[in-house]
């Protein structure tokens, strides 16, 4: 299997993709070369469009060739695909499929149908390589600025275990459980979040590294809101002289998310935290780097839903070369962004933003 353009350290190889289209091309190629298994977990799998058709046709071909193909989709994020019933083509070809439905106490199901989503994006091929990041499989994302990481190494076994547990628990309608692999084995590990307090290892790890930061924190996220703990950790970092920069889209694809993001702008700017608004393609990437010695990339947005409620999965790394590459991507993104120096009145922004949508 080709590892062209992949970086290598110790036992782990990696490649960072910065657009959805680039990640799709690599993912499709890996699936074409699959000999034994393909495990795909996605929040959004499109019902129509070229990329959805490409993946659907390829997965069906590989399943008919004897490759075990398992597809785990979120029932809400992939609702258009589910409603179209095109998933029946998968079943007829021998693809195994399951849909994640929210695990909600009966008394709350009426009020909370859109939370506790499986927001993870993961592809594992032949138990030896994996893709993790924010990339969805929908044509609308073709020109998005997104980040995906291809990995070959020991961390793939942790990802496969996380997928298998999610697969089994989805069938029995049980919570997906904890994902937290050992750091330091080869400087790459996995961490996840869920709505259970005991299963927020990713959230706690991010807070720990923010509190330990000495020089720099670089955050890229399409959706932005802060928990009290994250907000305090960032404020404390600035007090210690840490350079904190946050890169956000000028406008996301969710108007309510943009409204919520603005709630924090003034307070962050007053504390000395820099905010940049990306003016290029829609920014959907989710990453954080700290001091060129730690990074996290995956499905987790820097917002309340990802930290508190949804199922998320990120790769963590203390490999300096990997972190430095992500920092270089951040600096490159800043060339297409403008610093936010002041915040206009909410009413003026609200009606301007609303007008631009219609």
N, C-alpha and C positions, 0 to 999 in steps of 0.2 A: 504494500500500500504506500502510495506516494506521500512524502512529508515535505514536499517542495515548499520553500519559503517559510518553513517553520524554524523558530529559534529553539535552541537546546541547552539545557543545563542539567548536569547529573543524569538522572533517569527520565526527566520530563522534557518533552518537546511542546512548543506552543506556537500558535499563530493568532494574532489579533486582527479581526476584520472591523472596519469602521463604517460599513454601509450594509443595509439589509441585502442588497443584490449580491455583494461579494460573499457574504456568509451563505446565502442560498446556494450559490454556485459550488462552494466547497462542500456543503452538506449533501447536495445532490450527488456529487462525485463520490463521496464516501459511501453513500447508499448504493450507488451503482456497483461499487467494488465489494459490497458486503457478501460474506460467504455463509455466515451462521445466524446472525441476529441483528435486528434493528429495533431499538426501543426509543420511541418519540413521545415526549410529554410537552404539550403546548397549551397555552391559554387561548390563543386565537388561531384557528385553522379555517381559512376562507372557504366559502361555498362555491364561489366562481372566481375566474381570473386565471391568468397564465401560470403563476407560481403554484396556486392550489392544484391546478390540473397537472402540472409537472410532478409534484410530489405524489398526488393520488395515483397517477399512471405508473410511476416508478415503484412505489410501494406495492402496488398490485402485481407488477411484473416480478419483483423480488420474492414476494410471498409465493407466487406460483412456481418459482424456481426452487422452492424448498427452504428459503430463508425464513426464520421465525420473526414475524413483524408484530410488534405490540404498539398500539396507539392509545395514549391516555390523554383525553381532552377535557377541558373545563366546559361544563354544560352551558354556562352563561356566556363566557367569552367566545365560544364556538357555536353559539345558538343558531346562527344562519346556516351553518353547515349541518347541524343536527336537524333543524327544521326541514331542510331540503331533502333529507333522507338519502343523500348521496353516499352516506356511510354504509349503506347496504351493499354497495359495490365492493367495499373492503371485505365485508363478512363473506360474501360469495367467493372471493379470491383466497380466503383463508387467513386474512389479517385479523388478529385479535384486537378488539376495541372495548374501551370502557370510558364512561363519562363521569367526571367528578361532579357530584351534587353537594351543596353545602351541608355540613354536619351541624344542624341547628336544633336546639331543644324544641319540642313540638309547640310550646306556647309562644315561641318567637318566630316561627317559620313564616307567619303571615306578614311580619313587619321587616324581616331581615333576609330577603331572598337574594340580594345582590352582593353580600359580603361572604367572607370565608371562602374566597375563590382559590382555585389552584392556579396561581399566577406564574408558576415556574415554566422555564423554557429550557428543555434539555433533550439532546439527541446522543445516543450511545450506539456505536456500531462495532459489532464483533467483540464486544467486551474489551476493546483495546484503545479506542479513541472516543472522545466526547466533544460536544459543542454546548456551551453554556453562555447565556447573556440575556439580552432584552429583545432579540429578534423574533418577530411573529411570522406566521406563514399566511400572509394575506397581501393581495396585490396593492392595496392602498399604501403599504409600507415600502414599496420598491425604491423610492428615492429618499427614504428617511436616513438621517445620520444616526446610526445605531452601533452598538458594540457587541461583538460576539467573540468568544475565545475557543479555539480548537486546542485540545490537550491530548497528549499521548503520554501515559505514565501511570504511576501507582494510584493517583487520585481517581482514575477511571473506575477502579473497583469500588470505591466509596460511592460514586455516582450510580453505579449499577445496583448497589445495595439499596440506595435511597429510592431509586425508581421501582425496584421490586416491592419494597414495603408499601410505597404509594399505590402501586398496582393492586396488591392484595387487600389493602385497607379500603380502597375505593369500592371494590367488589362487595365488601361486607359493611359499607357505609360507616367506617370507623375513621377517626382522625389519623392523619398520615404519620404522626409520631415525630421523634426528634432526629435531626440531621446535624451531626457535629463530628467530623473526622479529626484525627489527631494532627495537630500542626507540627512542623519540623521534620516530618519523615523525609520529604524531599522538597520542602518549602512550598508545597501546594496542598490545600485542604478544602473541604466543603463545610458550609454552615447554612442552616435554614431557619426560617421563622414559621410559626403557626399561631393560632389564637390562644393556645394554652400557655400559661405563664411559664411553665417549665420547659417549653420548647422554643424559646426566643434566644437561642445561642448567637445567631447572626446579629441581632439587635444589641445584645450585651457586648459582643466582640467589637462592634463598631464604636460603642461608647467607650470601651476600655482603651482603644487605640487613639481616639480623639483626646481623651484625658492624658494619654502618654505622649502626645505630639510635642515636638520641640521646635520645629522650624516651619513646616508647611502642611496645609490641608487643602486638597483640591477635590471638590464634589461636583459631579455632573449628574443631573436628574431632570426628567421631563415634568414631574409632578412634585410639588414641594410643600410640606407642612411639617411642623416640629412638635415632637413630644416635649414635655417639660425637661426630661433628663437630657435629651439631645441638645436642647436650647442652652441649658446650663453648662453642658460640656463644651459647647462652642464658645460661649462667653468666657469661660475659664481659660480656654486655649488662647484667646485673644489677649487676655490679661497677662499671660505668660510670654507674650511676644510672638505667638505663632501667626503666620501669614495665612489667613483663611479666605479662600476664593470659592464661590459657588457659581456654576454655569447652568443657566436655565434657558428654555426656549422663550423667544419673545411672546409667542402665543402657542399654547398647546392645542391639542384636539379636544380639550374638555374645558368648557367655559367656567364651570363651577370650580374646577381645580385651579384655574387662573385666579378666580376671585379669592380663593382660600390662600394662595401663595402670596398675594399682595398684602395680606394681613400682617406678614412678618417683615416686610421690606424695610420700613422706617426704623424699627428697633434694631435690625441687624446692621444697617448702615451707620446708625449712631454708635454702635459698639465697635465699629472699625472693620466689620466683615464686608468684603467686596462681593458685589453681585454683578454678573455679566449676563446679557441677554443675547442668545444666539440668533443671528439674523439670516442664516442660510436655510437649508432644508429643515423640516421638522426634526427637532432633537429628541430622540427617544432613548439615548444611551443612559446607563445607570452604573456609575463607578465612583470610587473614592480612593485617593492615594494619600499617604501620610509619610512625610520625611524621606521619601525615596527608599523606604525599607518595608513598606506594607501597603497592600492594595486589596480591594474587593470589587468584583465585577459579577453581575448576574441579573436576576429579574427584579431585585428589590429597589423600588423607588425610595427616595428620601422623603417619605411622607407617612402620615399616620396609619393609613390602610395597610401598607406594606410592613410597618413595624409592629402593628398591633393585631391585625386580623387575618390577612391573607397568608396562604402558603407560598413561601419564597425560597429560592435557592441561589447562593452565590459561591463562586470560587474565591478563596483567600490565598494570598501569596506573600511570602517574605523574601522572594527571590529578587535581588536588586535590579537585574537586567529587565525583568518583567515589569517591575514597578516603574522603572525609568522609561520604558516604552509607553506605558499608559500616561505618564506625566508629559511625554513629548506629544502624545495625541491631544491632551488637554491644552497645551500651549498652542498647538496648531488650530484647535477649535477657537481659541481666543482671537485669532486673526479674523474670524468671521462673526465676532461678537462685539457688543458695545457695552461699556461699563455703565451701570446705573448709578447716577450721582445724586438724583433727587427723585422723589415720588410725587407725581401729580395727585390732585384730589381724587378721592375714590369715585365721586359722582361723574367727574369729567372723564376719567378712564373708563368707567362702566359703560357710559353711553357711547363713547368712541368705539370701544370693543364690541358692543352690541350692534352698532351700526355697521361695522366691518363684516359682520356675519351674515348680513342680509343685503 
